[in-house]
Amino acid sequence: MDKSAASSTNVEFETVHAVKGRVRLRLKRGDARELLPRIAHNLRQQAGILRVQIKQTTKSFLVIFDPDLISIGQLTDSLQS
Protein backbone atom coordinates (compact mmCIF):
# COMPACT_ATOMS: atom_id res chain seq x y z
CA MET A 1 0.00 0.00 0.00
CA ASP A 2 1.18 3.45 -0.89
CA LYS A 3 1.17 6.01 1.90
CA SER A 4 0.91 9.71 1.16
CA ALA A 5 0.62 12.80 3.32
CA ALA A 6 -0.65 16.27 2.58
CA SER A 7 1.56 18.72 4.39
CA SER A 8 -0.65 21.81 4.16
CA THR A 9 -3.74 20.18 5.67
CA ASN A 10 -2.07 17.46 7.76
CA VAL A 11 -4.02 14.79 5.88
CA GLU A 12 -2.57 11.32 5.57
CA PHE A 13 -4.07 8.67 3.34
CA GLU A 14 -3.13 5.33 1.88
CA THR A 15 -3.98 3.72 -1.42
CA VAL A 16 -6.08 0.66 -0.59
CA HIS A 17 -6.64 -0.55 -4.14
CA ALA A 18 -5.93 0.87 -7.58
CA VAL A 19 -6.67 -0.25 -11.13
CA LYS A 20 -6.86 1.73 -14.34
CA GLY A 21 -9.60 4.31 -13.89
CA ARG A 22 -10.40 3.47 -10.28
CA VAL A 23 -8.67 4.04 -6.94
CA ARG A 24 -9.77 3.62 -3.33
CA LEU A 25 -7.97 5.73 -0.76
CA ARG A 26 -8.27 5.60 3.02
CA LEU A 27 -7.80 8.53 5.36
CA LYS A 28 -5.18 7.68 7.96
CA ARG A 29 -5.27 10.87 10.02
CA GLY A 30 -7.79 13.62 10.51
CA ASP A 31 -11.52 13.98 11.08
CA ALA A 32 -13.27 11.98 8.35
CA ARG A 33 -16.57 13.82 8.86
CA GLU A 34 -14.87 17.11 8.09
CA LEU A 35 -12.22 16.09 5.58
CA LEU A 36 -13.86 13.50 3.32
CA PRO A 37 -16.62 15.81 1.99
CA ARG A 38 -14.04 18.55 1.34
CA ILE A 39 -11.67 16.12 -0.42
CA ALA A 40 -14.54 14.76 -2.52
CA HIS A 41 -15.66 18.27 -3.48
CA ASN A 42 -12.13 19.26 -4.53
CA LEU A 43 -11.66 16.10 -6.56
CA ARG A 44 -14.99 16.57 -8.37
CA GLN A 45 -13.74 19.94 -9.65
CA GLN A 46 -10.85 18.31 -11.54
CA ALA A 47 -10.93 17.39 -15.19
CA GLY A 48 -11.09 13.64 -15.69
CA ILE A 49 -12.79 12.82 -12.38
CA LEU A 50 -16.02 11.00 -13.17
CA ARG A 51 -17.26 10.07 -9.70
CA VAL A 52 -16.19 10.31 -6.07
CA GLN A 53 -17.90 8.24 -3.41
CA ILE A 54 -17.07 8.60 0.28
CA LYS A 55 -17.59 6.09 3.09
CA GLN A 56 -17.46 7.74 6.49
CA THR A 57 -17.48 4.41 8.36
CA THR A 58 -14.27 3.20 6.73
CA LYS A 59 -12.74 6.69 6.30
CA SER A 60 -12.28 5.92 2.63
CA PHE A 61 -13.18 7.34 -0.74
CA LEU A 62 -13.50 5.74 -4.15
CA VAL A 63 -12.53 7.76 -7.19
CA ILE A 64 -13.58 6.77 -10.70
CA PHE A 65 -11.61 8.69 -13.30
CA ASP A 66 -10.74 8.83 -16.98
CA PRO A 67 -7.18 7.46 -17.17
CA ASP A 68 -6.69 9.22 -20.51
CA LEU A 69 -7.09 12.58 -18.75
CA ILE A 70 -5.58 12.01 -15.30
CA SER A 71 -3.29 9.37 -13.83
CA ILE A 72 -3.41 7.89 -10.35
CA GLY A 73 -0.19 9.75 -9.59
CA GLN A 74 -1.65 13.08 -10.68
CA LEU A 75 -4.77 12.38 -8.66
CA THR A 76 -2.88 11.59 -5.45
CA ASP A 77 -0.52 14.53 -6.03
CA SER A 78 -3.53 16.85 -6.26
CA LEU A 79 -4.62 15.71 -2.79
CA GLN A 80 -1.31 16.90 -1.40
CA SER A 81 -1.59 20.45 -2.75
C-alpha positions as CSV (number, residue, x, y, z in Angstrom):
1,M,0.0,0.0,0.0
2,D,1.2,3.5,-0.9
3,K,1.2,6.0,1.9
4,S,0.9,9.7,1.2
5,A,0.6,12.8,3.3
6,A,-0.7,16.3,2.6
7,S,1.6,18.7,4.4
8,S,-0.6,21.8,4.2
9,T,-3.7,20.2,5.7
10,N,-2.1,17.5,7.8
11,V,-4.0,14.8,5.9
12,E,-2.6,11.3,5.6
13,F,-4.1,8.7,3.3
14,E,-3.1,5.3,1.9
15,T,-4.0,3.7,-1.4
16,V,-6.1,0.7,-0.6
17,H,-6.6,-0.5,-4.1
18,A,-5.9,0.9,-7.6
19,V,-6.7,-0.2,-11.1
20,K,-6.9,1.7,-14.3
21,G,-9.6,4.3,-13.9
22,R,-10.4,3.5,-10.3
23,V,-8.7,4.0,-6.9
24,R,-9.8,3.6,-3.3
25,L,-8.0,5.7,-0.8
26,R,-8.3,5.6,3.0
27,L,-7.8,8.5,5.4
28,K,-5.2,7.7,8.0
29,R,-5.3,10.9,10.0
30,G,-7.8,13.6,10.5
31,D,-11.5,14.0,11.1
32,A,-13.3,12.0,8.3
33,R,-16.6,13.8,8.9
34,E,-14.9,17.1,8.1
35,L,-12.2,16.1,5.6
36,L,-13.9,13.5,3.3
37,P,-16.6,15.8,2.0
38,R,-14.0,18.5,1.3
39,I,-11.7,16.1,-0.4
40,A,-14.5,14.8,-2.5
41,H,-15.7,18.3,-3.5
42,N,-12.1,19.3,-4.5
43,L,-11.7,16.1,-6.6
44,R,-15.0,16.6,-8.4
45,Q,-13.7,19.9,-9.6
46,Q,-10.8,18.3,-11.5
47,A,-10.9,17.4,-15.2
48,G,-11.1,13.6,-15.7
49,I,-12.8,12.8,-12.4
50,L,-16.0,11.0,-13.2
51,R,-17.3,10.1,-9.7
52,V,-16.2,10.3,-6.1
53,Q,-17.9,8.2,-3.4
54,I,-17.1,8.6,0.3
55,K,-17.6,6.1,3.1
56,Q,-17.5,7.7,6.5
57,T,-17.5,4.4,8.4
58,T,-14.3,3.2,6.7
59,K,-12.7,6.7,6.3
60,S,-12.3,5.9,2.6
61,F,-13.2,7.3,-0.7
62,L,-13.5,5.7,-4.1
63,V,-12.5,7.8,-7.2
64,I,-13.6,6.8,-10.7
65,F,-11.6,8.7,-13.3
66,D,-10.7,8.8,-17.0
67,P,-7.2,7.5,-17.2
68,D,-6.7,9.2,-20.5
69,L,-7.1,12.6,-18.8
70,I,-5.6,12.0,-15.3
71,S,-3.3,9.4,-13.8
72,I,-3.4,7.9,-10.3
73,G,-0.2,9.8,-9.6
74,Q,-1.7,13.1,-10.7
75,L,-4.8,12.4,-8.7
76,T,-2.9,11.6,-5.4
77,D,-0.5,14.5,-6.0
78,S,-3.5,16.8,-6.3
79,L,-4.6,15.7,-2.8
80,Q,-1.3,16.9,-1.4
81,S,-1.6,20.4,-2.8
